[in-house]
Amino acid sequence: MNRTENPLEEVVDENGRLSMRVLMTPDMVNFSGKVHGGVLLKYLDQVAYICGTRYAGTYVVTLSVDRVDFIAPIQVGELVTFQASVNYTGRTSLEVGIRVLSENLQEQSVRHTNSSYFTMVAIGDNNKPTPVPEFKPSDTIERRRFQEAHQRRNDRMRRARIRRDRRERNPLDLLPA
């Protein structure tokens, strides 16, 4: 397929990687003058959706956000790059890891500001979960990410079992596991 047939060809490559850039503007700040965390969360969810949908070839929804680490604040005027990759696939779900880099254009400096892991579920035409293509790690980094994602999945499943057991014992216990 040539570029004229698919202008979005480079958005997500065959290994499930995506890169998206957004300039941070004054309408994105919080009361301290830094980019609002909620703005970043919105972009993170959009990036996870794009990466997951392009990889799965079908609509995906956010099942969970394992963690979002806010490492450093982002300033207005910085160019933010969201680097996403599919790290793991289950039968109907996939994990998208996202690394956020912020570039100060005047100083020409780049720093890592955020990291996160989103679990997305593929949804078929019947609005039910549908299988996703198997992810096969092709290098050392992908294999490491795959193993780490598998461990996060096991941890999520363990926490879900604990919550379910708590609810069965005491339906009014709403505390997270």
Order of alpha helices (4+ residues) and beta strands (2+ residues): beta-alpha-beta-beta-beta-beta-alpha
